[in-house]
Amino acid sequence: MKFSVPPDSLAANPTLAVLGFKRQLVYHLHFWAFVAVAPLVMVQWQQSHYLLSAILVLFCVNALLVIAFLKLRGTYFLKGRLFPLLAVVSAAYSTHINGHAGLYWAYPAATALFFLLPLREAIASNSVFVVIMAVVSFLRFPEADFWRITFSLGLTCLFAMIFAWLVGKLQHELTRLATTDPLTGCLNRSQLADILNGQIQMRERYERVSSLVLLDLDYFKTINDQWGHLAGDRVLRELALRLRKRLRESDQLFRIGGEEFMLVLPETRQKDADALAHQLLTSISARPFLEDIKVTASASVAEVSKGETWSVWLNRADQALYQAKSQGRNQVVNAARPLPVIGRGAIDEADSA
């Protein structure tokens, strides 16, 4: 799992913001686990519990490695897999030799697993944890204590699981709300730079081209003025539905302005994107919106070129859309290809000729 998050991108990208919070959670849980467990190494050593002391040393080393990898490399060391293993072994063995003094550490360990591992892995790990602790408690304590320990630890895991599940759903819903347009359900501008950069990287590394289509409704202000803003909103929602019907699963639809939409088309040449854009304009103008609102749209098409940034790519498409508007609307204009970079020697040679 990659946890490296540029600080200046957190505010602009909700997905990266969630990742940043997860990074802090992993860091602090391991840091404070190290602070709590490190003194116990000497305590167990002085009590001649050498094996438990060695297990706790491994636990502390794992915590330090997780912290170091997060700080230096931005990655989650072994994806946190050692934490549940060492927590289960140390808590169970400590309970076996120390009685209730060792049992107390099982509860925070079980809770921490739900914040360090994916939910399914945490459930599986804690199920094993509860079973092991139940067996140890049955062998070590009176029957009445065995039932209390088993049920209290099981309930602790259940409550932690419900809380972690609800937090995960909340994160997912907040990310969805922050990255989509509430009116049309399209992606919004918060994801634009990342997705375009992803397509540029595919172009640079694997020579896999992508195209984007900008689409803007013609005279949309007239619709709002004549039929009202509620009608205008319904037109935008229906437009988004019509566009989605023509797209593949890999294509992505953005609403980047009031009545302006952008389609990102992976693995698509400019001529194929141009054909799609013409089909979309036909589907918009062929059938009225609502009952009698006739709408047309203008569009531009731009294929990503090697070496350009996402802003340059988008600007080429934007200039072409402006051209489509100025030439009469209800048409598609293909963006001009960027001029190739000419070396200084070639320029001097052309001047001398």
Buried (B, 14 or more C-beta within 10 A) or exposed (E): EEBEBEEEBBEBBBBBBBBBEBBEEBBEBBBEBBEEBBEBBEBBBEEEBEEBBBBBBBBBEBBBBBBEBBEEEEBBBEBBBBBBBBBBBBBBBBBBBBEEEBBEBBBBBBBBBBBBBBEEBBBBBBEEBBEBBBBBBBEBBEEEBBBEBBEEBBEBBEEBBEEBBEEEEEBEEEBEEBBBBEEBBBBBBBBBBBBBEBBBEBBEEEEBBBBBBBBBBBEBEEBBEEBEEEBBEBBBBBBBEBBBEEBEEEBBBBBBEEBBBBBBBBBBEBEBBBBBBBEBBEBBBEEEBEEEBEBEBBBBBBBBBEEBEBEBBBBBBBBBBBBBBEEEBBBBBBBEEBEEEEEEEEEEEEEEE
